[in-house]
Amino acid sequence: MKPHPMRPIPPAIDQPFWKTMALEQMNREQWESLCDGCGRCCLQKFQDGKTGKVTYTWVSCYLLDVQACSCGDYGNRTTLVPGCLVLTAEQIPRLRWLPRTCAYRRLSAGKELAAWHPLVSKDPESVHRAGISVRDKAISEVYVHPEDVDFYAIGYRL
């Protein structure tokens, strides 16, 4: 239907940056704000060499503050934990171990952010209330003997 010639067309409603930009286009602040603070990527995991299946554990990196669900030394994490990965937009489609709830993974796959995501809810606690985060579930690797990590395996996929 054509708009009435005397009636102005309403301006487009502003969309949030994650709906209008590709991951590759985001600046550092936008990129970092996509992290919902769940802490799931900081959990230790095992990958079966034959099947590729990833099994998560409730054991977290020693740098993860398991109550705040944030890194205790984010700026130096890759030096202190050599296996810590700095995510890039190009890597995300190949990182099948990222939780299905991860904003980077969801946006890379063309999906929307979840309603509980802090950028959507405007509340950083919403991820915890939704039960998505590792708060009150994870245990730091500081308290787990390396030979006992598999005891903390999670029986379902994150």
JODA-V73545 format. One record per pair of residues at least 4 apart in sequence whose C-alpha atoms are under 7 Angstrom apart, sorted by the first residue. I is the first residue (numbers start at 0). J is the second residue. Records with the same first field share a line. If there is no record, write none. Layout:
I = J  J
//
This chain:
2 = 6
14 = 18  19
15 = 19
16 = 20
20 = 24  25
21 = 25
22 = 88
23 = 88
25 = 29  30
26 = 30
27 = 31
28 = 32
29 = 33
33 = 102  103
34 = 102
35 = 116  117  126
36 = 68  69
37 = 68  126  131  132  133
38 = 68  69  132  133
39 = 98  132  133
40 = 97
41 = 59  60  63
42 = 55  56  57  58  59  60
43 = 55  56  58  59  60
44 = 53  54  55  56
45 = 53  54  55
46 = 51  52  53  54
47 = 51  52  53
53 = 96
54 = 152  153
55 = 152  153
56 = 149  151  152  153
57 = 136  137  138  151  152  153
58 = 137  138  139  140  148  151
59 = 63  137  138  139  140
60 = 139  140
61 = 139  140  141
62 = 70  71  72
63 = 68  69  70  71
64 = 68  69  70  71
65 = 133  134  137
66 = 134  135
68 = 133  134
72 = 76
75 = 79
76 = 80  83
77 = 81  82  83  84
86 = 90
87 = 91
90 = 94
91 = 103  104  107
92 = 107
97 = 101  104
98 = 157
99 = 104  157
100 = 105
101 = 105
102 = 106  112
103 = 107
104 = 108
105 = 109  110  111  112
106 = 110  111
112 = 116
114 = 119  120
115 = 119  120  125  126  129
116 = 120  125  126
117 = 121  122  123  125  126
120 = 125
124 = 128
125 = 129
126 = 130  131  132
127 = 131  132  134
133 = 137
143 = 147  148
144 = 148
//
